[in-house]
């Protein structure tokens, strides 16, 4: 399931990130967003969501949330 469809307050494990943009992959990796890492959706808005990765909270748009698959 993509992160866009994840429920708030539940910790998920990132399974894969589907993007062809190497710069975006590097950016996500620098945030700690990569396969095997836990991620939690803190809140959802119409066009974005706030996620908790490691010790930080980040706001990501729905297009990026669709590229992150969790279990």
Backbone bond lengths (Angstrom), bond angles and torsions (degrees), N, CA, C in turn:
res aa  C-N    CA-C-N  psi(-1)  N-CA   C-N-CA  omega(-1)  CA-C   N-CA-C  phi
1 X - - - 1.446 - - 1.525 107.97 -
2 X 1.318 115.74 145.45 1.464 118.38 178.40 1.531 109.78 -79.92
3 X 1.298 115.16 159.42 1.465 120.83 -179.01 1.530 110.50 -63.30
4 X 1.310 117.22 -27.71 1.469 121.33 179.03 1.527 111.03 -60.58
5 X 1.329 117.57 -31.62 1.465 122.08 -178.59 1.529 113.44 -94.08
6 X 1.315 117.55 0.02 1.465 121.22 -178.72 1.526 110.54 -72.11
7 X 1.316 115.27 152.56 1.461 121.14 179.21 1.526 110.56 -87.98
8 X 1.312 114.98 150.24 1.463 121.32 179.30 1.524 111.22 -67.85
9 X 1.333 115.80 142.99 1.451 121.56 173.03 1.518 116.27 81.77
10 X 1.320 118.43 -0.90 1.457 121.65 179.49 1.523 109.08 -105.66
11 X 1.332 116.17 133.18 1.462 119.78 178.21 1.521 109.57 -82.96
12 X 1.314 115.44 128.82 1.460 122.67 178.37 1.524 108.87 -117.51
13 X 1.316 115.96 164.52 1.462 122.19 174.54 1.525 107.67 -108.73
14 X 1.327 116.27 130.56 1.462 120.83 178.78 1.523 108.25 -70.35
15 X 1.322 117.27 125.41 1.462 122.33 179.12 1.518 111.60 -96.98
16 X 1.342 117.14 -42.08 1.466 119.68 177.93 1.519 109.49 -162.59
17 X 1.328 113.87 161.05 1.454 121.62 175.70 1.520 106.41 -124.03
18 X 1.330 116.43 119.42 1.456 121.19 -176.92 1.522 110.20 -103.34
19 X 1.319 116.13 96.31 1.453 122.09 174.70 1.519 108.75 -152.66
20 X 1.322 115.76 145.18 1.461 120.54 178.45 1.523 111.56 -93.38
21 X 1.319 116.78 -3.48 1.460 122.10 -177.53 1.538 109.39 -85.24
22 X 1.317 116.40 106.54 1.470 121.27 -177.90 1.526 111.88 -64.85
23 X 1.327 117.57 -33.76 1.463 121.26 178.02 1.524 110.76 -65.48
24 X 1.322 116.64 -40.28 1.461 121.24 177.51 1.522 110.42 -65.87
25 X 1.328 117.27 -42.00 1.466 120.71 176.31 1.521 111.20 -58.73
26 X 1.317 117.29 -43.40 1.465 121.49 179.37 1.519 111.06 -64.28
27 X 1.335 116.23 -41.02 1.457 120.63 179.43 1.529 110.58 -63.06
28 X 1.329 116.53 -47.58 1.466 120.15 179.44 1.521 111.28 -62.02
29 X 1.323 116.69 -39.87 1.462 121.05 178.04 1.529 110.45 -61.12
30 X 1.334 117.05 -39.80 1.468 120.62 179.93 1.532 111.77 -66.14
31 X 1.338 116.68 -25.17 1.469 121.10 176.71 1.525 111.98 -82.21
32 X 1.335 116.37 -13.70 1.452 120.51 -176.77 1.516 111.72 96.21
33 X 1.319 116.68 15.28 1.466 122.64 -178.40 1.521 109.00 -98.33
34 X 1.332 116.31 94.63 1.460 122.26 178.55 1.518 109.17 -153.87
35 X 1.316 116.87 168.52 1.470 122.15 -175.29 1.522 112.06 -53.38
36 X 1.326 114.68 135.63 1.456 121.24 177.38 1.516 114.74 92.56
37 X 1.320 117.73 -11.05 1.465 120.89 -178.43 1.525 110.89 -89.68
38 X 1.331 117.15 144.51 1.465 120.07 175.98 1.529 111.15 -75.64
39 X 1.325 116.11 146.22 1.469 122.51 177.83 1.521 107.73 -144.14
40 X 1.317 116.68 143.20 1.462 121.92 -179.64 1.521 108.96 -129.25
41 X 1.326 116.86 132.85 1.458 121.23 173.42 1.521 106.93 -82.36
42 X 1.328 116.09 116.47 1.465 121.10 -178.22 1.523 110.01 -82.77
43 X 1.336 116.64 -44.96 1.466 120.56 178.56 1.517 109.46 -154.76
44 X 1.326 114.88 157.87 1.462 121.23 178.56 1.517 109.35 -124.03
45 X 1.313 114.52 138.88 1.451 121.78 173.20 1.517 107.77 -120.09
46 X 1.314 117.14 -179.01 1.463 120.28 -176.83 1.528 112.46 -62.68
47 X 1.328 117.87 -41.78 1.460 120.96 -174.75 1.525 114.26 -116.19
48 X 1.314 117.81 3.60 1.465 120.24 -178.01 1.521 110.25 -157.98
49 X 1.321 114.68 173.78 1.460 119.66 173.93 1.530 108.59 -145.06
50 X 1.312 115.01 154.30 1.458 122.00 177.14 1.516 107.25 -102.56
51 X 1.334 115.64 128.73 1.454 120.57 -178.80 1.521 110.02 -122.25
52 X 1.314 114.74 154.72 1.456 122.13 175.89 1.523 107.66 -111.92
53 X 1.336 115.58 119.78 1.459 122.56 177.74 1.517 106.79 -127.08
54 X 1.329 116.02 123.42 1.461 121.29 -176.65 1.514 108.73 54.18
55 X 1.336 119.15 -120.97 1.466 121.59 -177.30 1.524 113.34 -101.46
56 X 1.338 118.06 10.25 1.457 120.32 -176.00 1.514 112.92 -121.47
57 X 1.335 113.92 159.77 1.461 121.33 174.50 1.517 107.61 -118.53
58 X 1.333 115.33 135.95 1.459 120.77 -175.90 1.520 109.56 -135.51
59 X 1.327 115.42 145.06 1.451 121.38 175.55 1.524 108.06 -99.56
60 X 1.323 117.73 122.44 1.468 121.48 -179.95 1.523 109.24 -124.15
61 X 1.322 116.20 147.96 1.462 119.21 179.99 1.523 110.37 -79.43
62 X 1.331 115.28 166.85 1.466 120.32 -175.69 1.520 112.74 -65.40
63 X 1.325 118.35 -29.96 1.459 121.00 178.52 1.527 110.38 -63.91
64 X 1.308 117.38 -42.82 1.461 121.03 177.41 1.525 110.47 -70.23
65 X 1.328 117.25 -38.63 1.468 120.77 178.65 1.527 110.89 -62.05
66 X 1.327 117.17 -31.42 1.472 120.91 177.00 1.520 112.58 -69.84
67 X 1.327 117.45 -21.42 1.472 121.54 -178.74 1.519 112.48 -87.39
68 X 1.339 117.88 -12.67 1.462 122.27 -178.50 1.527 108.47 -101.46
69 X 1.331 116.16 119.09 1.462 120.92 -179.02 1.521 109.99 -105.69
70 X 1.320 115.26 133.88 1.459 121.78 -175.82 1.520 110.12 -125.89
71 X 1.314 114.27 166.27 1.458 121.24 176.87 1.500 109.10 -130.76
